[in-house]
Amino acid sequence: MADPMNGPEPAAPGPPGAAAATGPGSPDPEPAPQEAPEAPPPAEPAGPRPLGVAVTPTGRAAVDAGLQRLAEADHLPVSGHLDMYEDVHRGLRDVLASLDQHPGPPAPSPTHDHHGRPDQ
């Protein structure tokens, strides 16, 4: 309450404008800002984890060996992945190229008809 002889009551301590009216119909004072909780120290960085991809055998030994080599990537440093992938790719490409080198059954000769007589 104001004293007519001494003037108004002194303001409450705190930042300017922090004093709010407290009476019926006045808004609740805002709570004081709290400091953010301290973050826990960072955990050890997660290293590479195996993908766990299942390999279905193809029945071709060279292809299956190449696919199994891909599992080695889980145990190599990242710097070694490219050489290993290129080596497997080269091996698979060689297997595909070898498929073209095996001739199939001979084609029928167009110089003879079905009765064994030469075409006229």
Biopython code that builds the backbone (N, CA, C, O; Angstrom):
import numpy as np
from Bio.PDB.StructureBuilder import StructureBuilder

atoms = [
    (1, "MET", "N", (0.832, -1.168, 0.000)),
    (1, "MET", "CA", (0.000, 0.000, 0.000)),
    (1, "MET", "C", (0.880, 1.235, 0.000)),
    (1, "MET", "O", (1.949, 1.250, 0.611)),
    (2, "ALA", "N", (0.434, 2.244, -0.672)),
    (2, "ALA", "CA", (1.236, 3.455, -0.789)),
    (2, "ALA", "C", (1.098, 4.293, 0.485)),
    (2, "ALA", "O", (0.012, 4.420, 1.050)),
    (3, "ASP", "N", (2.206, 4.849, 0.913)),
    (3, "ASP", "CA", (2.214, 5.731, 2.067)),
    (3, "ASP", "C", (2.210, 7.145, 1.519)),
    (3, "ASP", "O", (3.150, 7.525, 0.820)),
    (4, "PRO", "N", (1.176, 7.948, 1.813)),
    (4, "PRO", "CA", (1.133, 9.284, 1.229)),
    (4, "PRO", "C", (2.347, 10.118, 1.588)),
    (4, "PRO", "O", (2.664, 11.052, 0.850)),
    (5, "MET", "N", (3.037, 9.839, 2.664)),
    (5, "MET", "CA", (4.169, 10.631, 3.068)),
    (5, "MET", "C", (5.462, 10.181, 2.391)),
    (5, "MET", "O", (6.357, 10.994, 2.161)),
    (6, "ASN", "N", (5.564, 8.876, 2.069)),
    (6, "ASN", "CA", (6.804, 8.341, 1.522)),
    (6, "ASN", "C", (6.694, 7.979, 0.038)),
    (6, "ASN", "O", (7.713, 7.632, -0.559)),
    (7, "GLY", "N", (5.535, 8.040, -0.577)),
    (7, "GLY", "CA", (5.374, 7.700, -1.993)),
    (7, "GLY", "C", (4.984, 6.240, -2.171)),
    (7, "GLY", "O", (4.623, 5.567, -1.206)),
    (8, "PRO", "N", (5.055, 5.762, -3.376)),
    (8, "PRO", "CA", (4.639, 4.380, -3.664)),
    (8, "PRO", "C", (5.628, 3.384, -3.065)),
    (8, "PRO", "O", (6.768, 3.719, -2.744)),
    (9, "GLU", "N", (5.140, 2.122, -2.925)),
    (9, "GLU", "CA", (6.004, 1.065, -2.400)),
    (9, "GLU", "C", (7.095, 0.777, -3.430)),
    (9, "GLU", "O", (6.862, 0.884, -4.634)),
    (10, "PRO", "N", (8.259, 0.419, -2.963)),
    (10, "PRO", "CA", (9.322, 0.095, -3.910)),
    (10, "PRO", "C", (8.967, -1.162, -4.709)),
    (10, "PRO", "O", (8.253, -2.041, -4.224)),
    (11, "ALA", "N", (9.474, -1.230, -5.935)),
    (11, "ALA", "CA", (9.213, -2.377, -6.804)),
    (11, "ALA", "C", (9.920, -3.606, -6.264)),
    (11, "ALA", "O", (10.928, -3.507, -5.565)),
    (12, "ALA", "N", (9.373, -4.762, -6.598)),
    (12, "ALA", "CA", (9.981, -6.020, -6.162)),
    (12, "ALA", "C", (11.304, -6.197, -6.900)),
    (12, "ALA", "O", (11.438, -5.775, -8.049)),
    (13, "PRO", "N", (12.275, -6.816, -6.247)),
    (13, "PRO", "CA", (13.560, -7.030, -6.925)),
    (13, "PRO", "C", (13.377, -7.988, -8.116)),
    (13, "PRO", "O", (12.521, -8.872, -8.100)),
    (14, "GLY", "N", (14.191, -7.787, -9.121)),
    (14, "GLY", "CA", (14.125, -8.648, -10.306)),
    (14, "GLY", "C", (14.261, -7.796, -11.543)),
    (14, "GLY", "O", (14.427, -6.581, -11.443)),
    (15, "PRO", "N", (14.194, -8.406, -12.701)),
    (15, "PRO", "CA", (14.336, -7.645, -13.939)),
    (15, "PRO", "C", (13.183, -6.690, -14.118)),
    (15, "PRO", "O", (12.088, -6.940, -13.614)),
    (16, "PRO", "N", (13.410, -5.588, -14.836)),
    (16, "PRO", "CA", (12.327, -4.623, -15.026)),
    (16, "PRO", "C", (11.149, -5.274, -15.725)),
    (16, "PRO", "O", (11.329, -6.070, -16.648)),
    (17, "GLY", "N", (9.971, -4.947, -15.300)),
    (17, "GLY", "CA", (8.760, -5.472, -15.895)),
    (17, "GLY", "C", (8.432, -6.861, -15.384)),
    (17, "GLY", "O", (7.454, -7.461, -15.831)),
    (18, "ALA", "N", (9.230, -7.392, -14.450)),
    (18, "ALA", "CA", (8.995, -8.736, -13.964)),
    (18, "ALA", "C", (7.895, -8.746, -12.920)),
    (18, "ALA", "O", (7.256, -9.778, -12.710)),
    (19, "ALA", "N", (7.660, -7.619, -12.260)),
    (19, "ALA", "CA", (6.623, -7.577, -11.245)),
    (19, "ALA", "C", (5.274, -7.587, -11.931)),
    (19, "ALA", "O", (5.017, -6.761, -12.807)),
    (20, "ALA", "N", (4.413, -8.507, -11.545)),
    (20, "ALA", "CA", (3.087, -8.610, -12.160)),
    (20, "ALA", "C", (2.049, -8.415, -11.068)),
    (20, "ALA", "O", (2.294, -8.665, -9.888)),
    (21, "ALA", "N", (0.906, -7.968, -11.495)),
    (21, "ALA", "CA", (-0.178, -7.771, -10.534)),
    (21, "ALA", "C", (-0.618, -9.122, -10.027)),
    (21, "ALA", "O", (-0.721, -10.076, -10.799)),
    (22, "THR", "N", (-0.877, -9.215, -8.748)),
    (22, "THR", "CA", (-1.340, -10.459, -8.167)),
    (22, "THR", "C", (-2.604, -10.178, -7.404)),
    (22, "THR", "O", (-2.554, -9.716, -6.264)),
    (23, "GLY", "N", (-3.667, -10.433, -7.976)),
    (23, "GLY", "CA", (-4.942, -10.191, -7.327)),
    (23, "GLY", "C", (-6.005, -10.921, -8.108)),
    (23, "GLY", "O", (-5.717, -11.571, -9.113)),
    (24, "PRO", "N", (-7.236, -10.813, -7.643)),
    (24, "PRO", "CA", (-8.299, -11.494, -8.374)),
    (24, "PRO", "C", (-8.377, -10.975, -9.808)),
    (24, "PRO", "O", (-8.378, -9.767, -10.043)),
    (25, "GLY", "N", (-8.443, -11.915, -10.774)),
    (25, "GLY", "CA", (-8.566, -11.547, -12.181)),
    (25, "GLY", "C", (-7.240, -11.265, -12.859)),
    (25, "GLY", "O", (-7.221, -11.037, -14.068)),
    (26, "SER", "N", (-6.142, -11.270, -12.141)),
    (26, "SER", "CA", (-4.858, -11.006, -12.785)),
    (26, "SER", "C", (-4.268, -12.339, -13.256)),
    (26, "SER", "O", (-4.489, -13.379, -12.636)),
    (27, "PRO", "N", (-3.519, -12.296, -14.356)),
    (27, "PRO", "CA", (-2.945, -13.553, -14.875)),
    (27, "PRO", "C", (-1.898, -14.101, -13.920)),
    (27, "PRO", "O", (-1.284, -13.366, -13.146)),
    (28, "ASP", "N", (-1.707, -15.450, -14.000)),
    (28, "ASP", "CA", (-0.671, -16.084, -13.182)),
    (28, "ASP", "C", (0.682, -15.606, -13.663)),
    (28, "ASP", "O", (0.900, -15.466, -14.867)),
    (29, "PRO", "N", (1.585, -15.355, -12.748)),
    (29, "PRO", "CA", (2.916, -14.937, -13.184)),
    (29, "PRO", "C", (3.591, -16.101, -13.910)),
    (29, "PRO", "O", (3.399, -17.264, -13.553)),
    (30, "GLU", "N", (4.387, -15.772, -14.939)),
    (30, "GLU", "CA", (5.099, -16.798, -15.693)),
    (30, "GLU", "C", (6.192, -17.379, -14.812)),
    (30, "GLU", "O", (6.848, -16.655, -14.063)),
    (31, "PRO", "N", (6.385, -18.696, -14.906)),
    (31, "PRO", "CA", (7.453, -19.279, -14.099)),
    (31, "PRO", "C", (8.810, -18.813, -14.614)),
    (31, "PRO", "O", (8.966, -18.489, -15.791)),
    (32, "ALA", "N", (9.758, -18.785, -13.738)),
    (32, "ALA", "CA", (11.114, -18.370, -14.120)),
    (32, "ALA", "C", (11.680, -19.401, -15.088)),
    (32, "ALA", "O", (11.475, -20.601, -14.909)),
    (33, "PRO", "N", (12.393, -18.936, -16.115)),
    (33, "PRO", "CA", (12.969, -19.895, -17.061)),
    (33, "PRO", "C", (13.957, -20.804, -16.346)),
    (33, "PRO", "O", (14.739, -20.360, -15.505)),
    (34, "GLN", "N", (13.908, -22.089, -16.697)),
    (34, "GLN", "CA", (14.812, -23.047, -16.097)),
    (34, "GLN", "C", (15.920, -23.361, -17.081)),
    (34, "GLN", "O", (15.738, -23.287, -18.297)),
    (35, "GLU", "N", (17.060, -23.708, -16.538)),
    (35, "GLU", "CA", (18.180, -24.079, -17.395)),
    (35, "GLU", "C", (17.905, -25.449, -17.984)),
    (35, "GLU", "O", (17.316, -26.315, -17.337)),
    (36, "ALA", "N", (18.338, -25.632, -19.214)),
    (36, "ALA", "CA", (18.163, -26.936, -19.854)),
    (36, "ALA", "C", (18.987, -27.962, -19.108)),
    (36, "ALA", "O", (20.092, -27.665, -18.654)),
    (37, "PRO", "N", (18.450, -29.188, -18.975)),
    (37, "PRO", "CA", (19.247, -30.196, -18.281)),
    (37, "PRO", "C", (20.515, -30.492, -19.075)),
    (37, "PRO", "O", (20.524, -30.431, -20.305)),
    (38, "GLU", "N", (21.555, -30.803, -18.369)),
    (38, "GLU", "CA", (22.840, -31.058, -19.014)),
    (38, "GLU", "C", (22.742, -32.363, -19.792)),
    (38, "GLU", "O", (22.278, -33.378, -19.272)),
    (39, "ALA", "N", (23.183, -32.322, -21.041)),
    (39, "ALA", "CA", (23.137, -33.509, -21.893)),
    (39, "ALA", "C", (24.151, -34.525, -21.404)),
    (39, "ALA", "O", (25.240, -34.170, -20.954)),
    (40, "PRO", "N", (23.772, -35.817, -21.500)),
    (40, "PRO", "CA", (24.752, -36.827, -21.076)),
    (40, "PRO", "C", (25.927, -36.840, -22.046)),
    (40, "PRO", "O", (25.785, -36.425, -23.196)),
    (41, "PRO", "N", (27.058, -37.301, -21.602)),
    (41, "PRO", "CA", (28.217, -37.331, -22.504)),
    (41, "PRO", "C", (27.908, -38.244, -23.685)),
    (41, "PRO", "O", (27.198, -39.238, -23.531)),
    (42, "PRO", "N", (28.438, -37.914, -24.868)),
    (42, "PRO", "CA", (28.123, -38.738, -26.037)),
    (42, "PRO", "C", (28.653, -40.158, -25.842)),
    (42, "PRO", "O", (29.750, -40.375, -25.328)),
    (43, "ALA", "N", (27.832, -41.109, -26.271)),
    (43, "ALA", "CA", (28.247, -42.510, -26.179)),
    (43, "ALA", "C", (29.311, -42.774, -27.235)),
    (43, "ALA", "O", (29.495, -41.991, -28.167)),
    (44, "GLU", "N", (29.989, -43.866, -27.072)),
    (44, "GLU", "CA", (31.011, -44.233, -28.047)),
    (44, "GLU", "C", (30.343, -44.363, -29.412)),
    (44, "GLU", "O", (29.290, -44.993, -29.515)),
    (45, "PRO", "N", (30.926, -43.783, -30.464)),
    (45, "PRO", "CA", (30.269, -43.838, -31.771)),
    (45, "PRO", "C", (30.050, -45.274, -32.220)),
    (45, "PRO", "O", (30.901, -46.146, -32.038)),
    (46, "ALA", "N", (28.897, -45.487, -32.805)),
    (46, "ALA", "CA", (28.570, -46.825, -33.293)),
    (46, "ALA", "C", (29.412, -47.125, -34.519)),
    (46, "ALA", "O", (29.506, -46.307, -35.434)),
    (47, "GLY", "N", (30.006, -48.269, -34.535)),
    (47, "GLY", "CA", (30.816, -48.679, -35.675)),
    (47, "GLY", "C", (29.951, -49.356, -36.721)),
    (47, "GLY", "O", (28.737, -49.478, -36.556)),
    (48, "PRO", "N", (30.577, -49.790, -37.782)),
    (48, "PRO", "CA", (29.810, -50.475, -38.819)),
    (48, "PRO", "C", (29.234, -51.774, -38.266)),
    (48, "PRO", "O", (29.868, -52.466, -37.470)),
    (49, "ARG", "N", (28.034, -52.083, -38.700)),
    (49, "ARG", "CA", (27.382, -53.310, -38.281)),
    (49, "ARG", "C", (27.118, -54.176, -39.499)),
    (49, "ARG", "O", (26.785, -53.652, -40.562)),
    (50, "PRO", "N", (27.259, -55.501, -39.369)),
    (50, "PRO", "CA", (26.987, -56.385, -40.502)),
    (50, "PRO", "C", (25.548, -56.211, -40.969)),
    (50, "PRO", "O", (24.643, -56.004, -40.161)),
    (51, "LEU", "N", (25.348, -56.298, -42.269)),
    (51, "LEU", "CA", (24.008, -56.156, -42.823)),
    (51, "LEU", "C", (23.173, -57.410, -42.611)),
    (51, "LEU", "O", (21.948, -57.335, -42.520)),
    (52, "GLY", "N", (23.824, -58.552, -42.533)),
    (52, "GLY", "CA", (23.086, -59.783, -42.305)),
    (52, "GLY", "C", (22.244, -60.200, -43.504)),
    (52, "GLY", "O", (21.176, -60.787, -43.333)),
    (53, "VAL", "N", (22.701, -59.911, -44.694)),
    (53, "VAL", "CA", (21.958, -60.272, -45.896)),
    (53, "VAL", "C", (22.206, -61.749, -46.188)),
    (53, "VAL", "O", (23.352, -62.192, -46.262)),
    (54, "ALA", "N", (21.138, -62.493, -46.352)),
    (54, "ALA", "CA", (21.266, -63.919, -46.652)),
    (54, "ALA", "C", (21.668, -64.093, -48.118)),
    (54, "ALA", "O", (21.198, -63.368, -48.994)),
    (55, "VAL", "N", (22.544, -65.067, -48.364)),
    (55, "VAL", "CA", (22.997, -65.361, -49.721)),
    (55, "VAL", "C", (22.416, -66.709, -50.117)),
    (55, "VAL", "O", (22.649, -67.715, -49.446)),
    (56, "THR", "N", (21.665, -66.726, -51.197)),
    (56, "THR", "CA", (21.085, -67.961, -51.707)),
    (56, "THR", "C", (22.050, -68.563, -52.723)),
    (56, "THR", "O", (22.423, -67.894, -53.687)),
    (57, "PRO", "N", (22.458, -69.812, -52.522)),
    (57, "PRO", "CA", (23.377, -70.432, -53.480)),
    (57, "PRO", "C", (22.757, -70.495, -54.880)),
    (57, "PRO", "O", (21.560, -70.729, -55.043)),
    (58, "THR", "N", (23.598, -70.282, -55.861)),
    (58, "THR", "CA", (23.133, -70.284, -57.258)),
    (58, "THR", "C", (23.384, -71.615, -57.945)),
    (58, "THR", "O", (22.778, -71.902, -58.977)),
    (59, "GLY", "N", (24.275, -72.436, -57.384)),
    (59, "GLY", "CA", (24.622, -73.692, -58.020)),
    (59, "GLY", "C", (25.866, -73.583, -58.896)),
    (59, "GLY", "O", (26.381, -74.597, -59.368)),
    (60, "ARG", "N", (26.339, -72.397, -59.110)),
    (60, "ARG", "CA", (27.585, -72.179, -59.863)),
    (60, "ARG", "C", (28.653, -71.815, -58.843)),
    (60, "ARG", "O", (28.552, -70.794, -58.162)),
    (61, "ALA", "N", (29.673, -72.655, -58.742)),
    (61, "ALA", "CA", (30.699, -72.492, -57.710)),
    (61, "ALA", "C", (31.373, -71.128, -57.771)),
    (61, "ALA", "O", (31.603, -70.508, -56.733)),
    (62, "ALA", "N", (31.695, -70.648, -58.979)),
    (62, "ALA", "CA", (32.397, -69.363, -59.101)),
    (62, "ALA", "C", (31.511, -68.207, -58.641)),
    (62, "ALA", "O", (31.994, -67.268, -58.008)),
    (63, "VAL", "N", (30.226, -68.271, -58.954)),
    (63, "VAL", "CA", (29.299, -67.201, -58.541)),
    (63, "VAL", "C", (29.108, -67.254, -57.029)),
    (63, "VAL", "O", (29.161, -66.225, -56.355)),
    (64, "ASP", "N", (28.885, -68.457, -56.498)),
    (64, "ASP", "CA", (28.676, -68.594, -55.051)),
    (64, "ASP", "C", (29.893, -68.128, -54.260)),
    (64, "ASP", "O", (29.751, -67.509, -53.206)),
    (65, "ALA", "N", (31.093, -68.424, -54.770)),
    (65, "ALA", "CA", (32.312, -67.972, -54.088)),
    (65, "ALA", "C", (32.392, -66.447, -54.091)),
    (65, "ALA", "O", (32.775, -65.845, -53.088)),
    (66, "GLY", "N", (32.036, -65.828, -55.197)),
    (66, "GLY", "CA", (32.049, -64.363, -55.271)),
    (66, "GLY", "C", (31.046, -63.746, -54.312)),
    (66, "GLY", "O", (31.351, -62.760, -53.641)),
    (67, "LEU", "N", (29.855, -64.317, -54.243)),
    (67, "LEU", "CA", (28.838, -63.787, -53.331)),
    (67, "LEU", "C", (29.269, -63.953, -51.874)),
    (67, "LEU", "O", (29.019, -63.072, -51.050)),
    (68, "GLN", "N", (29.913, -65.070, -51.552)),
    (68, "GLN", "CA", (30.387, -65.263, -50.191)),
    (68, "GLN", "C", (31.484, -64.262, -49.841)),
    (68, "GLN", "O", (31.600, -63.844, -48.689)),
    (69, "ARG", "N", (32.279, -63.880, -50.820)),
    (69, "ARG", "CA", (33.339, -62.885, -50.565)),
    (69, "ARG", "C", (32.749, -61.547, -50.147)),
    (69, "ARG", "O", (33.393, -60.787, -49.423)),
    (70, "LEU", "N", (31.531, -61.250, -50.595)),
    (70, "LEU", "CA", (30.914, -59.977, -50.209)),
    (70, "LEU", "C", (30.740, -59.876, -48.698)),
    (70, "LEU", "O", (30.725, -58.774, -48.149)),
    (71, "ALA", "N", (30.611, -61.008, -48.027)),
    (71, "ALA", "CA", (30.497, -60.998, -46.559)),
    (71, "ALA", "C", (31.775, -60.484, -45.912)),
    (71, "ALA", "O", (31.746, -60.031, -44.768)),
    (72, "GLU", "N", (32.888, -60.547, -46.619)),
    (72, "GLU", "CA", (34.155, -60.042, -46.072)),
    (72, "GLU", "C", (34.105, -58.531, -45.837)),
    (72, "GLU", "O", (34.871, -58.001, -45.032)),
    (73, "ALA", "N", (33.222, -57.851, -46.526)),
    (73, "ALA", "CA", (33.135, -56.395, -46.360)),
    (73, "ALA", "C", (32.830, -56.019, -44.914)),
    (73, "ALA", "O", (33.225, -54.948, -44.453)),
    (74, "ASP", "N", (32.130, -56.895, -44.200)),
    (74, "ASP", "CA", (31.809, -56.620, -42.794)),
    (74, "ASP", "C", (33.056, -56.566, -41.927)),
    (74, "ASP", "O", (33.043, -55.949, -40.862)),
    (75, "HIS", "N", (34.122, -57.199, -42.368)),
    (75, "HIS", "CA", (35.333, -57.280, -41.552)),
    (75, "HIS", "C", (36.472, -56.419, -42.082)),
    (75, "HIS", "O", (37.563, -56.415, -41.514)),
    (76, "LEU", "N", (36.227, -55.700, -43.151)),
    (76, "LEU", "CA", (37.267, -54.856, -43.744)),
    (76, "LEU", "C", (37.028, -53.400, -43.374)),
    (76, "LEU", "O", (35.887, -52.996, -43.150)),
    (77, "PRO", "N", (38.094, -52.610, -43.307)),
    (77, "PRO", "CA", (37.875, -51.163, -43.159)),
    (77, "PRO", "C", (37.241, -50.642, -44.444)),
    (77, "PRO", "O", (37.396, -51.234, -45.512)),
    (78, "VAL", "N", (36.543, -49.556, -44.330)),
    (78, "VAL", "CA", (35.848, -48.988, -45.491)),
    (78, "VAL", "C", (36.813, -48.775, -46.655)),
    (78, "VAL", "O", (36.426, -48.936, -47.813)),
    (79, "SER", "N", (38.041, -48.423, -46.367)),
    (79, "SER", "CA", (39.015, -48.183, -47.441)),
    (79, "SER", "C", (39.288, -49.443, -48.255)),
    (79, "SER", "O", (39.784, -49.335, -49.376)),
    (80, "GLY", "N", (38.987, -50.628, -47.739)),
    (80, "GLY", "CA", (39.218, -51.868, -48.466)),
    (80, "GLY", "C", (38.009, -52.368, -49.232)),
    (80, "GLY", "O", (38.117, -53.333, -49.988)),
    (81, "HIS", "N", (36.857, -51.732, -49.053)),
    (81, "HIS", "CA", (35.637, -52.197, -49.714)),
    (81, "HIS", "C", (35.731, -52.103, -51.234)),
    (81, "HIS", "O", (35.362, -53.051, -51.927)),
    (82, "LEU", "N", (36.208, -51.005, -51.758)),
    (82, "LEU", "CA", (36.214, -50.800, -53.205)),
    (82, "LEU", "C", (37.004, -51.888, -53.919)),
    (82, "LEU", "O", (36.522, -52.451, -54.902)),
    (83, "ASP", "N", (38.212, -52.195, -53.441)),
    (83, "ASP", "CA", (39.028, -53.230, -54.086)),
    (83, "ASP", "C", (38.320, -54.581, -54.060)),
    (83, "ASP", "O", (38.334, -55.313, -55.050)),
    (84, "MET", "N", (37.701, -54.911, -52.927)),
    (84, "MET", "CA", (37.018, -56.190, -52.813)),
    (84, "MET", "C", (35.807, -56.237, -53.744)),
    (84, "MET", "O", (35.590, -57.243, -54.418)),
    (85, "TYR", "N", (35.012, -55.157, -53.790)),
    (85, "TYR", "CA", (33.837, -55.113, -54.679)),
    (85, "TYR", "C", (34.264, -55.230, -56.144)),
    (85, "TYR", "O", (33.637, -55.948, -56.923)),
    (86, "GLU", "N", (35.325, -54.526, -56.511)),
    (86, "GLU", "CA", (35.791, -54.598, -57.898)),
    (86, "GLU", "C", (36.271, -56.002, -58.244)),
    (86, "GLU", "O", (36.042, -56.476, -59.356)),
    (87, "ASP", "N", (36.935, -56.673, -57.301)),
    (87, "ASP", "CA", (37.410, -58.029, -57.543)),
    (87, "ASP", "C", (36.231, -58.990, -57.734)),
    (87, "ASP", "O", (36.245, -59.816, -58.646)),
    (88, "VAL", "N", (35.215, -58.883, -56.877)),
    (88, "VAL", "CA", (34.031, -59.737, -57.012)),
    (88, "VAL", "C", (33.325, -59.431, -58.332)),
    (88, "VAL", "O", (32.902, -60.349, -59.035)),
    (89, "HIS", "N", (33.196, -58.158, -58.668)),
    (89, "HIS", "CA", (32.541, -57.772, -59.921)),
    (89, "HIS", "C", (33.291, -58.357, -61.119)),
    (89, "HIS", "O", (32.677, -58.863, -62.058)),
    (90, "ARG", "N", (34.605, -58.284, -61.078)),
    (90, "ARG", "CA", (35.432, -58.833, -62.167)),
    (90, "ARG", "C", (35.176, -60.333, -62.300)),
    (90, "ARG", "O", (35.021, -60.840, -63.412)),
    (91, "GLY", "N", (35.131, -61.043, -61.178)),
    (91, "GLY", "CA", (34.886, -62.486, -61.210)),
    (91, "GLY", "C", (33.513, -62.820, -61.766)),
    (91, "GLY", "O", (33.380, -63.749, -62.562)),
    (92, "LEU", "N", (32.484, -62.075, -61.357)),
    (92, "LEU", "CA", (31.134, -62.319, -61.878)),
    (92, "LEU", "C", (31.053, -62.000, -63.365)),
    (92, "LEU", "O", (30.368, -62.695, -64.115)),
    (93, "ARG", "N", (31.740, -60.964, -63.787)),
    (93, "ARG", "CA", (31.762, -60.605, -65.210)),
    (93, "ARG", "C", (32.434, -61.714, -66.018)),
    (93, "ARG", "O", (31.985, -62.038, -67.118)),
    (94, "ASP", "N", (33.512, -62.302, -65.477)),
    (94, "ASP", "CA", (34.192, -63.404, -66.159)),
    (94, "ASP", "C", (33.267, -64.618, -66.293)),
    (94, "ASP", "O", (33.259, -65.281, -67.331)),
    (95, "VAL", "N", (32.487, -64.910, -65.245)),
    (95, "VAL", "CA", (31.546, -66.032, -65.312)),
    (95, "VAL", "C", (30.517, -65.779, -66.414)),
    (95, "VAL", "O", (30.202, -66.684, -67.187)),
    (96, "LEU", "N", (29.998, -64.563, -66.488)),
    (96, "LEU", "CA", (29.020, -64.241, -67.541)),
    (96, "LEU", "C", (29.647, -64.361, -68.925)),
    (96, "LEU", "O", (29.023, -64.883, -69.849)),
    (97, "ALA", "N", (30.868, -63.884, -69.069)),
    (97, "ALA", "CA", (31.538, -63.958, -70.369)),
    (97, "ALA", "C", (31.770, -65.411, -70.772)),
    (97, "ALA", "O", (31.699, -65.743, -71.955)),
    (98, "SER", "N", (32.048, -66.280, -69.798)),
    (98, "SER", "CA", (32.294, -67.686, -70.125)),
    (98, "SER", "C", (31.035, -68.376, -70.616)),
    (98, "SER", "O", (31.119, -69.368, -71.339)),
    (99, "LEU", "N", (29.880, -67.875, -70.241)),
    (99, "LEU", "CA", (28.631, -68.471, -70.722)),
    (99, "LEU", "C", (28.500, -68.311, -72.233)),
    (99, "LEU", "O", (27.921, -69.168, -72.900)),
    (100, "ASP", "N", (29.033, -67.223, -72.773)),
    (100, "ASP", "CA", (28.974, -66.987, -74.213)),
    (100, "ASP", "C", (29.976, -67.848, -74.973)),
    (100, "ASP", "O", (29.841, -68.014, -76.185)),
    (101, "GLN", "N", (30.972, -68.396, -74.293)),
    (101, "GLN", "CA", (32.019, -69.163, -74.969)),
    (101, "GLN", "C", (31.654, -70.637, -75.136)),
    (101, "GLN", "O", (32.311, -71.339, -75.905)),
    (102, "HIS", "N", (30.649, -71.115, -74.457)),
    (102, "HIS", "CA", (30.247, -72.518, -74.583)),
    (102, "HIS", "C", (29.157, -72.610, -75.648)),
    (102, "HIS", "O", (28.027, -72.177, -75.423)),
    (103, "PRO", "N", (29.496, -73.175, -76.811)),
    (103, "PRO", "CA", (28.486, -73.248, -77.866)),
    (103, "PRO", "C", (27.405, -74.262, -77.510)),
    (103, "PRO", "O", (27.647, -75.231, -76.789)),
    (104, "GLY", "N", (26.244, -74.021, -78.018)),
    (104, "GLY", "CA", (25.128, -74.924, -77.820)),
    (104, "GLY", "C", (25.192, -76.032, -78.861)),
    (104, "GLY", "O", (26.222, -76.214, -79.511)),
    (105, "PRO", "N", (24.108, -76.767, -79.025)),
    (105, "PRO", "CA", (24.089, -77.827, -80.035)),
    (105, "PRO", "C", (24.221, -77.225, -81.435)),
    (105, "PRO", "O", (23.791, -76.096, -81.671)),
    (106, "PRO", "N", (24.802, -77.964, -82.343)),
    (106, "PRO", "CA", (24.972, -77.415, -83.694)),
    (106, "PRO", "C", (23.621, -77.175, -84.356)),
    (106, "PRO", "O", (22.662, -77.921, -84.157)),
    (107, "ALA", "N", (23.579, -76.126, -85.136)),
    (107, "ALA", "CA", (22.352, -75.790, -85.862)),
    (107, "ALA", "C", (22.228, -76.736, -87.051)),
    (107, "ALA", "O", (23.241, -77.185, -87.589)),
    (108, "PRO", "N", (21.000, -77.046, -87.470)),
    (108, "PRO", "CA", (20.833, -77.909, -88.638)),
    (108, "PRO", "C", (21.407, -77.239, -89.879)),
    (108, "PRO", "O", (21.365, -76.017, -90.021)),
    (109, "SER", "N", (21.930, -78.042, -90.749)),
    (109, "SER", "CA", (22.535, -77.520, -91.971)),
    (109, "SER", "C", (21.444, -77.159, -92.966)),
    (109, "SER", "O", (20.574, -77.985, -93.239)),
    (110, "PRO", "N", (21.463, -75.953, -93.514)),
    (110, "PRO", "CA", (20.425, -75.558, -94.468)),
    (110, "PRO", "C", (20.662, -76.127, -95.869)),
    (110, "PRO", "O", (19.827, -75.914, -96.747)),
    (111, "THR", "N", (21.759, -76.837, -96.113)),
    (111, "THR", "CA", (22.052, -77.331, -97.460)),
    (111, "THR", "C", (21.348, -78.638, -97.782)),
    (111, "THR", "O", (21.347, -79.052, -98.942)),
    (112, "HIS", "N", (20.758, -79.295, -96.813)),
    (112, "HIS", "CA", (20.063, -80.547, -97.060)),
    (112, "HIS", "C", (18.616, -80.434, -96.627)),
    (112, "HIS", "O", (18.309, -79.778, -95.631)),
    (113, "ASP", "N", (17.726, -81.072, -97.374)),
    (113, "ASP", "CA", (16.326, -81.079, -96.953)),
    (113, "ASP", "C", (16.110, -82.203, -95.954)),
    (113, "ASP", "O", (17.074, -82.837, -95.524)),
    (114, "HIS", "N", (14.884, -82.456, -95.583)),
    (114, "HIS", "CA", (14.581, -83.432, -94.553)),
    (114, "HIS", "C", (14.820, -84.873, -95.000)),
    (114, "HIS", "O", (14.869, -85.774, -94.162)),
    (115, "HIS", "N", (14.965, -85.097, -96.262)),
    (115, "HIS", "CA", (15.114, -86.465, -96.754)),
    (115, "HIS", "C", (16.568, -86.800, -97.057)),
    (115, "HIS", "O", (16.858, -87.852, -97.626)),
    (116, "GLY", "N", (17.450, -85.946, -96.695)),
    (116, "GLY", "CA", (18.847, -86.210, -96.932)),
    (116, "GLY", "C", (19.312, -85.895, -98.321)),
    (116, "GLY", "O", (20.446, -86.219, -98.675)),
    (117, "ARG", "N", (18.464, -85.262, -99.138)),
    (117, "ARG", "CA", (18.858, -84.883, -100.480)),
    (117, "ARG", "C", (19.282, -83.417, -100.486)),
    (117, "ARG", "O", (18.714, -82.608, -99.753)),
    (118, "PRO", "N", (20.262, -83.070, -101.295)),
    (118, "PRO", "CA", (20.655, -81.668, -101.365)),
    (118, "PRO", "C", (19.514, -80.811, -101.930)),
    (118, "PRO", "O", (18.700, -81.278, -102.727)),
    (119, "ASP", "N", (19.478, -79.566, -101.503)),
    (119, "ASP", "CA", (18.470, -78.623, -102.009)),
    (119, "ASP", "C", (18.746, -78.371, -103.485)),
    (119, "ASP", "O", (19.888, -78.402, -103.942)),
    (120, "GLN", "N", (17.682, -78.124, -104.200)),
    (120, "GLN", "CA", (17.824, -77.880, -105.642)),
    (120, "GLN", "C", (17.680, -76.432, -105.964)),
    (120, "GLN", "O", (17.771, -76.046, -107.129)),
]
sb = StructureBuilder()
sb.init_structure("model")
sb.init_model(0)
sb.init_chain("A")
sb.init_seg("    ")
for serial, (resi, resn, name, xyz) in enumerate(atoms, 1):
    if name == "N":
        sb.init_residue(resn, " ", resi, " ")
    sb.init_atom(name, np.array(xyz, "f"), 0.0, 1.0, " ", f" {name:<3s}", serial, name[0])
structure = sb.get_structure()
